[in-house]
Amino acid sequence: MARSRRSGCALVTVTLGLDIGGSKTTAVRAEDGVVVTEARAGSANMASVGVHEAGRQLDLILERVGGYGARAVCAGAAGADTPEGRARLRDLLAERLPDAMIRVVHDSELVLAAAGLDHGVALISGTGSVAWGRHDGRIARAGGWGYLLGDQGSGYWVAREAVRRALAGIDRGEPADRLGQALAAECGLRSTEQLLDHFYNHTDRRYWARRAHVVIELAEIGDPIGRAIVAEAVADLTEFVVTVTDRLSCDGPVVVAGGLVVHQPLLQEELRRALAERGIDDMRVLDTDPVHGALRLARQLLDRGAAALPG
């Protein structure tokens, strides 16, 4: 039987939500539905760090958040795309929480749950990008292929596109444009030409995603290259959403999340306009941490009285 923490004479039901990203793991613990502890550790994403390190980080986060003894756990993980991947993470969690009901989902599923929705479309534009939706018992997804094959409209994509266009201008013998100069300065470089070596010497996608703001800030004041990049990003993100809504025969709501779109009003405004032109009028910006969606899904495990749910 799953353990619960005893408080005085009453048993307290503990639920746990985990958001496992490529760079960090976030955990939230609730007692009888009330959040009492939040904690962070390094990434427990097996695809990024391997099984051994993932297990070590899970040990750290469970210790920090007080997760041992939880009755129900939901973990949303970047890269949990296949039944095999979800099963491996579920096994790691079950080794540490043998009495808990456990559910593993793709991290995009946490967005809808964090917004308090059971149906709709989640669109993430952060370091990477993906759209995921559920409607009438069916699910669909678009994008999320990773930086080598896609991630259009993500922070990494926006910065990489700015570098690519700056270097193309140099190849054509054109003077360095304002965007290339601004991006070089943001990277601590003296000239746009140095962006080529710098890009290959700094392969961490998060490094470049954190510099996407340069592109959008210049787009806001009318820089033509910045505006062209933003327009292309919006078009790609819109296509992700429309692909999902078409497959599910629904029109939203669309909940957007991820560092780029959440913190860049211009991108939000242009995306809202583009979605409206495609007949999707209900776009919402997630205003809470997605890990709270994992907690909501963990609570649903208890409510359904299930021993486990398939990922």
Backbone hydrogen bonds in HBPLUS format (Angstrom, degrees):
<---DONOR---> <-ACCEPTOR-->    atom                        ^
c    i                          cat <-CA-CA->   ^        H-A-AA   ^      H-
h    n   atom  resd res      DA  || num        DHA   H-A  angle D-A-AA Bond
n    s   type  num  typ     dist DA aas  dist angle  dist       angle   num
A0012-VAL N   A0005-ARG O   2.62 MM   7  5.15 162.2  1.65 158.9 165.4     1
A0007-SER N   A0010-ALA O   2.82 MM   3  5.43 170.6  1.82 177.0 174.1     2
A0010-ALA N   A0007-SER O   3.09 MM   3  5.43 152.3  2.17 135.7 131.3     3
A0032-ASP N   A0013-THR O   2.75 MM  19  5.09 167.9  1.76 152.8 155.4     4
A0071-ARG N   A0014-VAL O   2.76 MM  57  5.70 161.5  1.79 154.4 157.1     5
A0015-THR N   A0030-ALA O   2.99 MM  15  5.29 158.5  2.04 144.1 150.9     6
A0030-ALA N   A0015-THR O   2.92 MM  15  5.29 166.9  1.94 154.6 156.4     7
A0016-LEU N   A0072-ALA O   2.97 MM  56  6.37 153.7  2.04 157.0 164.7     8
A0074-CYS N   A0016-LEU O   3.11 MM  58  6.60 154.1  2.18 157.6 164.9     9
A0017-GLY N   A0028-VAL O   2.90 MM  11  5.20 164.0  1.93 153.9 159.2    10
A0028-VAL N   A0017-GLY O   2.92 MM  11  5.20 152.7  1.99 147.4 153.7    11
A0018-LEU N   A0074-CYS O   2.91 MM  56  6.24 152.7  1.99 158.6 161.6    12
A0076-GLY N   A0018-LEU O   2.84 MM  58  6.14 167.4  1.86 156.5 156.0    13
A0019-ASP N   A0026-THR O   2.82 MM   7  5.12 159.8  1.86 152.3 157.1    14
A0026-THR N   A0019-ASP O   2.94 MM   7  5.12 162.2  1.97 141.5 146.7    15
A0020-ILE N   A0076-GLY O   2.73 MM  56  6.01 169.8  1.74 168.3 171.0    16
A0078-ALA N   A0020-ILE O   2.95 MM  58  6.34 163.1  1.98 169.9 171.0    17
A0021-GLY N   A0024-LYS O   2.87 MM   3  5.34 155.3  1.93 163.8 165.6    18
A0025-THR N   A0041-ALA O   2.93 MM  16  5.21 166.1  1.95 134.7 135.5    19
A0041-ALA N   A0025-THR O   2.94 MM  16  5.21 148.1  2.04 148.1 154.9    20
A0027-ALA N   A0039-ALA O   2.93 MM  12  5.31 160.7  1.96 155.1 155.3    21
A0039-ALA N   A0027-ALA O   2.99 MM  12  5.31 153.2  2.06 146.5 149.8    22
A0029-ARG N   A0037-THR O   2.86 MM   8  5.18 166.3  1.87 154.6 156.7    23
A0036-VAL N   A0029-ARG O   2.90 MM   7  5.98 167.4  1.91 155.8 158.4    24
A0037-THR N   A0029-ARG O   3.42 MM   8  5.18 163.7  2.45 139.1 138.8    25
A0031-GLU N   A0034-VAL O   2.87 MM   3  5.23 156.3  1.93 143.0 140.8    26
A0034-VAL N   A0031-GLU O   3.04 MM   3  5.23 167.8  2.05 112.4 116.1    27
A0048-SER N   A0045-ASN O   2.97 MM   3  5.39 137.4  2.15 108.6 120.4    28
A0049-VAL N   A0045-ASN O   2.90 MM   4  6.08 164.1  1.93 162.8 168.2    29
A0050-GLY N   A0046-MET O   2.87 MM   4  4.41 146.4  1.99 119.5 125.3    30
A0054-ALA N   A0050-GLY O   2.99 MM   4  6.05 152.8  2.07 144.9 153.6    31
A0055-GLY N   A0051-VAL O   2.92 MM   4  6.12 158.6  1.97 152.9 157.8    32
A0056-ARG N   A0052-HIS O   3.02 MM   4  6.33 152.2  2.10 144.8 152.9    33
A0057-GLN N   A0053-GLU O   2.92 MM   4  6.17 160.0  1.96 153.2 157.5    34
A0058-LEU N   A0054-ALA O   2.97 MM   4  6.18 150.1  2.06 146.0 154.6    35
A0059-ASP N   A0055-GLY O   2.99 MM   4  6.24 154.3  2.06 145.4 152.1    36
A0060-LEU N   A0056-ARG O   3.05 MM   4  6.39 154.1  2.12 144.0 150.9    37
A0061-ILE N   A0057-GLN O   2.92 MM   4  6.16 167.7  1.94 152.6 155.0    38
A0062-LEU N   A0058-LEU O   2.93 MM   4  6.00 162.0  1.96 150.7 155.7    39
A0063-GLU N   A0059-ASP O   3.06 MM   4  6.16 151.9  2.15 141.9 149.4    40
A0064-ARG N   A0060-LEU O   2.93 MM   4  6.17 161.0  1.97 151.8 157.3    41
A0065-VAL N   A0061-ILE O   2.92 MM   4  5.99 156.9  1.97 147.7 153.3    42
A0066-GLY N   A0062-LEU O   3.01 MM   4  5.65 124.3  2.33 130.9 142.6    43
A0067-GLY N   A0062-LEU O   2.85 MM   5  4.65 161.0  1.89 138.0 143.0    44
A0070-ALA N   A0067-GLY O   3.11 MM   3  5.73 145.6  2.23 143.8 142.0    45
A0101-MET N   A0071-ARG O   2.89 MM  30  6.17 167.3  1.91 140.5 140.2    46
A0073-VAL N   A0101-MET O   2.76 MM  28  6.13 155.4  1.82 163.6 172.3    47
A0103-ARG N   A0073-VAL O   2.92 MM  30  6.35 145.4  2.04 150.9 161.8    48
A0075-ALA N   A0103-ARG O   2.89 MM  28  6.37 158.0  1.94 159.7 166.6    49
A0105-VAL N   A0075-ALA O   2.93 MM  30  6.33 160.2  1.97 152.7 158.0    50
A0077-ALA N   A0105-VAL O   2.92 MM  28  6.41 157.8  1.97 160.0 162.9    51
A0080-ALA N   A0077-ALA O   3.18 MM   3  5.43 156.3  2.24 129.1 126.2    52
A0107-ASP N   A0077-ALA O   3.24 MM  30  4.67 143.6  2.38 104.7 103.4    53
A0086-ARG N   A0082-THR O   3.02 MM   4  6.31 163.5  2.05 157.3 161.6    54
A0087-ALA N   A0083-PRO O   2.90 MM   4  6.00 150.8  1.98 142.8 151.3    55
A0088-ARG N   A0084-GLU O   3.02 MM   4  6.28 152.6  2.10 147.3 153.6    56
A0089-LEU N   A0085-GLY O   3.26 MM   4  6.54 161.5  2.30 146.6 150.6    57
A0090-ARG N   A0086-ARG O   2.88 MM   4  6.06 157.2  1.93 147.1 154.4    58
A0091-ASP N   A0087-ALA O   2.88 MM   4  6.06 151.7  1.96 145.5 152.7    59
A0092-LEU N   A0088-ARG O   3.11 MM   4  6.41 155.3  2.17 144.1 150.1    60
A0093-LEU N   A0089-LEU O   3.02 MM   4  6.31 159.7  2.06 152.7 157.7    61
A0094-ALA N   A0090-ARG O   2.82 MM   4  6.01 156.4  1.87 148.7 156.0    62
A0095-GLU N   A0091-ASP O   3.00 MM   4  6.20 146.9  2.11 147.9 155.1    63
A0096-ARG N   A0093-LEU O   3.03 MM   3  5.29 130.7  2.28 101.8 114.7    64
A0097-LEU N   A0093-LEU O   2.74 MM   4  5.87 140.9  1.89 150.2 163.5    65
A0100-ALA N   A0097-LEU O   3.16 MM   3  5.54 167.3  2.18 117.4 121.3    66
A0109-GLU N   A0106-HIS O   2.95 MM   3  5.73 150.6  2.04 123.3 130.7    67
A0110-LEU N   A0107-ASP O   3.08 MM   3  5.45 146.8  2.20 107.1 116.3    68
A0111-VAL N   A0108-SER O   3.22 MM   3  5.65 146.1  2.34 107.4 115.5    69
A0114-ALA N   A0110-LEU O   2.76 MM   4  5.91 154.2  1.83 151.5 158.7    70
A0115-ALA N   A0111-VAL O   3.09 MM   4  6.34 137.5  2.28 142.0 153.1    71
A0115-ALA N   A0112-LEU O   3.05 MM   3  5.11 128.9  2.32  96.7 110.7    72
A0117-LEU N   A0112-LEU O   2.96 MM   5  5.21 165.3  1.98 150.7 146.3    73
A0116-GLY N   A0113-ALA O   2.96 MM   3  5.03 157.0  2.02 105.3 111.3    74
A0120-GLY N   A0134-ARG O   2.94 MM  14  5.63 157.9  1.99 151.9 157.9    75
A0134-ARG N   A0120-GLY O   2.96 MM  14  5.63 150.1  2.05 155.8 165.1    76
A0121-VAL N   A0253-PRO O   2.86 MM 132  6.22 162.9  1.89 162.2 165.6    77
A0255-VAL N   A0121-VAL O   2.77 MM 134  6.20 163.1  1.80 165.4 170.9    78
A0122-ALA N   A0132-TRP O   2.65 MM  10  5.22 171.5  1.66 166.2 166.3    79
A0132-TRP N   A0122-ALA O   2.86 MM  10  5.22 154.0  1.93 148.3 156.8    80
A0123-LEU N   A0255-VAL O   2.84 MM 132  6.10 164.1  1.87 152.0 154.0    81
A0257-ALA N   A0123-LEU O   2.82 MM 134  6.19 151.5  1.90 159.3 163.7    82
A0124-ILE N   A0130-VAL O   2.85 MM   6  5.36 172.7  1.86 169.1 171.3    83
A0130-VAL N   A0124-ILE O   3.09 MM   6  5.36 146.5  2.21 139.9 145.6    84
A0125-SER N   A0257-ALA O   2.86 MM 132  6.36 156.0  1.92 154.2 158.0    85
A0260-LEU N   A0125-SER O   3.08 MM 135  5.73 124.9  2.40 130.2 145.1    86
A0261-VAL N   A0125-SER O   3.28 MM 136  5.72 161.4  2.32 152.9 155.7    87
A0126-GLY N   A0128-GLY O   2.84 MM   2  5.13 158.9  1.88 164.5 167.2    88
A0155-GLY N   A0126-GLY O   2.55 MM  29  5.46 168.6  1.56 175.9 174.0    89
A0144-GLY N   A0129-SER O   2.96 MM  15  5.59 123.6  2.29 143.7 144.5    90
A0131-ALA N   A0142-ALA O   2.90 MM  11  5.23 157.5  1.95 162.8 165.8    91
A0142-ALA N   A0131-ALA O   2.91 MM  11  5.23 157.7  1.96 144.1 147.0    92
A0133-GLY N   A0140-ALA O   2.86 MM   7  5.40 159.2  1.90 160.0 161.6    93
A0140-ALA N   A0133-GLY O   3.03 MM   7  5.40 149.0  2.13 140.6 145.0    94
A0135-HIS N   A0138-ARG O   2.85 MM   3  5.37 155.6  1.91 150.4 158.4    95
A0138-ARG N   A0135-HIS O   2.96 MM   3  5.37 164.2  1.98 118.0 123.0    96
A0149-LEU N   A0146-GLY O   3.27 MM   3  5.80 136.1  2.47 110.0 120.0    97
A0150-GLY N   A0146-GLY O   2.77 MM   4  5.59 147.2  1.87 161.9 172.9    98
A0154-SER N   A0151-ASP O   3.20 MM   3  5.68 142.3  2.35 139.1 136.3    99
A0158-VAL N   A0154-SER O   2.95 MM   4  6.17 162.9  1.98 153.0 156.9   100
A0159-ALA N   A0155-GLY O   3.17 MM   4  6.39 167.7  2.18 151.7 154.0   101
A0160-ARG N   A0156-TYR O   2.89 MM   4  6.04 167.4  1.91 157.7 161.9   102
A0161-GLU N   A0157-TRP O   2.84 MM   4  5.93 156.8  1.89 150.7 157.1   103
A0162-ALA N   A0158-VAL O   3.10 MM   4  6.35 147.5  2.21 140.6 149.0   104
A0163-VAL N   A0159-ALA O   3.01 MM   4  6.36 157.4  2.07 151.1 156.9   105
A0164-ARG N   A0160-ARG O   2.86 MM   4  6.10 165.3  1.88 152.9 157.1   106
A0165-ARG N   A0161-GLU O   2.94 MM   4  6.11 161.1  1.98 147.5 151.9   107
A0166-ALA N   A0162-ALA O   2.99 MM   4  6.12 152.6  2.07 143.8 151.5   108
A0167-LEU N   A0163-VAL O   2.96 MM   4  6.21 161.5  2.00 156.3 160.7   109
A0168-ALA N   A0164-ARG O   2.94 MM   4  6.15 149.1  2.03 143.5 152.7   110
A0169-GLY N   A0165-ARG O   3.06 MM   4  6.26 149.4  2.16 141.3 148.3   111
A0170-ILE N   A0166-ALA O   3.21 MM   4  6.58 148.3  2.31 141.0 149.1   112
A0171-ASP N   A0167-LEU O   3.02 MM   4  6.34 156.9  2.07 148.0 154.0   113
A0172-ARG N   A0168-ALA O   3.13 MM   4  6.43 139.9  2.30 140.0 150.2   114
A0172-ARG N   A0169-GLY O   3.17 MM   3  5.12 125.5  2.48  91.7 105.5   115
A0174-GLU N   A0169-GLY O   3.01 MM   5  5.38 159.0  2.05 162.1 155.4   116
A0173-GLY N   A0170-ILE O   2.89 MM   3  5.03 158.0  1.94 108.3 114.9   117
A0181-GLN N   A0177-ASP O   3.06 MM   4  6.32 161.7  2.10 154.0 159.3   118
A0182-ALA N   A0178-ARG O   2.93 MM   4  6.09 157.1  1.98 146.2 152.7   119
A0183-LEU N   A0179-LEU O   2.90 MM   4  6.09 159.8  1.94 154.3 159.5   120
A0184-ALA N   A0180-GLY O   2.96 MM   4  6.10 157.9  2.01 145.2 151.6   121
A0185-ALA N   A0181-GLN O   2.94 MM   4  6.16 159.4  1.99 147.3 152.9   122
A0186-GLU N   A0182-ALA O   2.95 MM   4  6.15 153.6  2.02 143.4 150.8   123
A0187-CYS N   A0183-LEU O   3.09 MM   4  6.36 137.8  2.28 140.3 150.9   124
A0187-CYS N   A0184-ALA O   3.09 MM   3  5.13 128.5  2.37  95.4 109.0   125
A0189-LEU N   A0184-ALA O   2.84 MM   5  5.03 166.6  1.85 149.6 145.7   126
A0188-GLY N   A0185-ALA O   2.94 MM   3  4.94 159.7  1.98 105.4 111.5   127
A0194-GLN N   A0191-SER O   3.18 MM   3  5.65 145.6  2.31 107.0 115.6   128
A0195-LEU N   A0192-THR O   2.93 MM   3  5.54 164.3  1.95 120.1 125.5   129
A0198-HIS N   A0194-GLN O   3.10 MM   4  6.16 161.7  2.13 152.4 157.8   130
A0199-PHE N   A0195-LEU O   2.81 MM   4  5.83 150.6  1.90 146.2 152.2   131
A0200-TYR N   A0196-LEU O   3.38 MM   4  6.73 160.5  2.42 149.3 153.0   132
A0201-ASN N   A0197-ASP O   2.90 MM   4  6.07 133.2  2.13 144.8 158.7   133
A0202-HIS N   A0198-HIS O   3.03 MM   4  6.07 121.1  2.39 139.9 152.1   134
A0207-TYR N   A0204-ASP O   3.03 MM   3  5.45 132.8  2.26 108.1 119.8   135
A0209-ALA N   A0205-ARG O   2.90 MM   4  6.13 158.5  1.95 152.3 159.5   136
A0210-ARG N   A0206-ARG O   3.01 MM   4  6.07 149.6  2.11 144.6 150.3   137
A0211-ARG N   A0208-TRP O   2.95 MM   3  5.16 152.1  2.03 105.7 114.8   138
A0212-ALA N   A0209-ALA O   3.25 MM   3  5.34 167.8  2.26 107.0 110.3   139
A0214-VAL N   A0211-ARG O   3.20 MM   3  5.84 150.1  2.30 114.1 120.3   140
A0215-VAL N   A0212-ALA O   3.04 MM   3  5.47 124.3  2.36 108.8 121.1   141
A0216-ILE N   A0212-ALA O   3.35 MM   4  6.76 161.5  2.39 153.5 157.6   142
A0217-GLU N   A0213-HIS O   2.82 MM   4  5.89 160.5  1.86 153.1 158.8   143
A0218-LEU N   A0214-VAL O   3.16 MM   4  6.31 154.7  2.22 143.1 148.9   144
A0219-ALA N   A0215-VAL O   2.96 MM   4  6.22 149.4  2.06 142.3 151.9   145
A0220-GLU N   A0216-ILE O   2.94 MM   4  6.18 143.8  2.08 144.6 153.5   146
A0221-ILE N   A0218-LEU O   3.10 MM   3  5.33 138.4  2.28 101.2 112.3   147
A0223-ASP N   A0218-LEU O   2.99 MM   5  5.38 162.9  2.02 145.7 140.1   148
A0222-GLY N   A0219-ALA O   3.05 MM   3  5.06 162.0  2.08 108.3 110.1   149
A0227-ARG N   A0223-ASP O   2.92 MM   4  6.09 159.7  1.96 155.0 161.1   150
A0228-ALA N   A0224-PRO O   2.98 MM   4  6.10 147.6  2.09 137.5 146.2   151
A0229-ILE N   A0225-ILE O   2.99 MM   4  6.26 154.5  2.06 150.2 156.4   152
A0230-VAL N   A0226-GLY O   2.99 MM   4  6.25 163.2  2.02 151.3 155.8   153
A0231-ALA N   A0227-ARG O   2.90 MM   4  6.04 159.2  1.95 145.5 151.5   154
A0232-GLU N   A0228-ALA O   3.03 MM   4  6.23 154.7  2.09 142.9 149.2   155
A0233-ALA N   A0229-ILE O   2.91 MM   4  6.15 158.6  1.96 150.7 156.9   156
A0234-VAL N   A0230-VAL O   2.87 MM   4  6.10 164.2  1.90 155.7 159.4   157
A0235-ALA N   A0231-ALA O   2.99 MM   4  6.18 157.2  2.04 143.9 150.3   158
A0236-ASP N   A0232-GLU O   2.99 MM   4  6.23 158.1  2.04 149.7 154.8   159
A0237-LEU N   A0233-ALA O   2.94 MM   4  6.18 165.7  1.96 155.5 159.4   160
A0238-THR N   A0234-VAL O   2.86 MM   4  5.96 156.8  1.92 148.8 155.7   161
A0239-GLU N   A0235-ALA O   3.02 MM   4  6.23 151.6  2.10 141.6 148.9   162
A0240-PHE N   A0236-ASP O   3.05 MM   4  6.41 151.1  2.14 147.0 154.4   163
A0241-VAL N   A0237-LEU O   3.15 MM   4  6.49 163.7  2.17 150.5 153.2   164
A0242-VAL N   A0238-THR O   2.89 MM   4  6.14 171.0  1.90 157.6 160.0   165
A0243-THR N   A0239-GLU O   2.85 MM   4  5.88 155.5  1.91 147.5 153.9   166
A0244-VAL N   A0240-PHE O   3.21 MM   4  6.52 155.5  2.27 146.6 152.1   167
A0244-VAL N   A0241-VAL O   3.07 MM   3  5.27 116.6  2.49  99.5 114.1   168
A0245-THR N   A0241-VAL O   2.86 MM   4  6.18 170.0  1.87 161.1 163.8   169
A0246-ASP N   A0242-VAL O   2.84 MM   4  5.81 159.3  1.88 147.2 152.9   170
A0247-ARG N   A0243-THR O   3.17 MM   4  6.27 157.2  2.22 138.1 144.2   171
A0248-LEU N   A0244-VAL O   3.00 MM   4  6.19 149.7  2.09 150.4 159.0   172
A0249-SER N   A0245-THR O   2.77 MM   4  5.59 114.5  2.20 137.9 152.9   173
A0250-CYS N   A0245-THR O   3.10 MM   5  5.06 157.8  2.15 135.9 142.7   174
A0249-SER N   A0246-ASP O   3.36 MM   3  5.01 147.9  2.47  91.6 100.6   175
A0254-VAL N   A0282-ASP O   2.84 MM  28  6.20 167.0  1.86 163.0 167.5   176
A0284-ARG N   A0254-VAL O   2.72 MM  30  6.10 163.3  1.74 165.5 170.8   177
A0256-VAL N   A0284-ARG O   2.76 MM  28  6.19 163.2  1.79 166.7 171.0   178
A0286-LEU N   A0256-VAL O   2.94 MM  30  5.95 178.5  1.94 164.9 165.3   179
A0262-VAL N   A0258-GLY O   3.02 MM   4  5.91 162.3  2.06 166.2 171.9   180
A0263-HIS N   A0259-GLY O   3.29 MM   4  5.95 151.0  2.38 131.9 137.9   181
A0268-GLN N   A0264-GLN O   3.15 MM   4  6.49 160.0  2.19 153.1 159.3   182
A0269-GLU N   A0265-PRO O   2.83 MM   4  6.07 166.0  1.85 158.1 160.9   183
A0270-GLU N   A0266-LEU O   2.96 MM   4  6.16 170.4  1.97 157.6 159.7   184
A0271-LEU N   A0267-LEU O   2.91 MM   4  5.96 154.4  1.98 145.5 153.3   185
A0272-ARG N   A0268-GLN O   2.82 MM   4  6.00 159.8  1.86 153.7 159.2   186
A0273-ARG N   A0269-GLU O   3.02 MM   4  6.25 159.7  2.06 147.4 152.6   187
A0274-ALA N   A0270-GLU O   2.95 MM   4  6.14 160.2  1.99 145.0 150.5   188
A0275-LEU N   A0271-LEU O   2.91 MM   4  6.07 160.2  1.95 152.4 157.3   189
A0276-ALA N   A0272-ARG O   3.01 MM   4  6.17 158.3  2.06 145.5 151.6   190
A0277-GLU N   A0273-ARG O   3.06 MM   4  6.33 148.3  2.17 145.5 153.8   191
A0278-ARG N   A0275-LEU O   2.90 MM   3  5.09 139.7  2.07 100.9 113.4   192
A0280-ILE N   A0275-LEU O   2.92 MM   5  5.11 163.4  1.94 139.3 135.9   193
A0279-GLY N   A0276-ALA O   3.00 MM   3  4.98 160.8  2.04 108.2 110.2   194
A0292-HIS N   A0289-ASP O   3.01 MM   3  5.95 162.7  2.04 129.3 133.0   195
A0293-GLY N   A0290-PRO O   2.75 MM   3  5.24 146.7  1.85 113.4 124.2   196
A0294-ALA N   A0291-VAL O   3.05 MM   3  5.09 123.1  2.39  94.2 108.2   197
A0295-LEU N   A0291-VAL O   3.17 MM   4  6.60 148.7  2.27 142.1 150.3   198
A0296-ARG N   A0292-HIS O   3.07 MM   4  6.30 151.7  2.15 136.3 143.3   199
A0297-LEU N   A0293-GLY O   3.00 MM   4  6.28 156.5  2.05 147.5 153.4   200
A0298-ALA N   A0294-ALA O   2.88 MM   4  6.13 146.9  1.99 144.1 153.8   201
A0299-ARG N   A0295-LEU O   2.96 MM   4  6.24 153.2  2.03 146.8 153.8   202
A0300-GLN N   A0296-ARG O   3.08 MM   4  6.41 142.8  2.22 140.0 150.0   203
A0301-LEU N   A0297-LEU O   3.30 MM   4  6.66 136.6  2.50 137.2 146.9   204
A0301-LEU N   A0298-ALA O   3.06 MM   3  5.25 131.5  2.31  98.9 111.7   205
A0302-LEU N   A0299-ARG O   3.09 MM   3  5.32 119.9  2.47 100.0 113.4   206
A0303-ASP N   A0299-ARG O   3.04 MM   4  6.37 161.5  2.08 149.9 155.4   207
A0304-ARG N   A0300-GLN O   2.91 MM   4  6.03 150.2  2.00 147.5 153.8   208
A0305-GLY N   A0301-LEU O   3.12 MM   4  6.18 123.5  2.45 132.3 146.2   209
A0305-GLY N   A0302-LEU O   3.01 MM   3  5.01 137.6  2.20  97.0 109.8   210
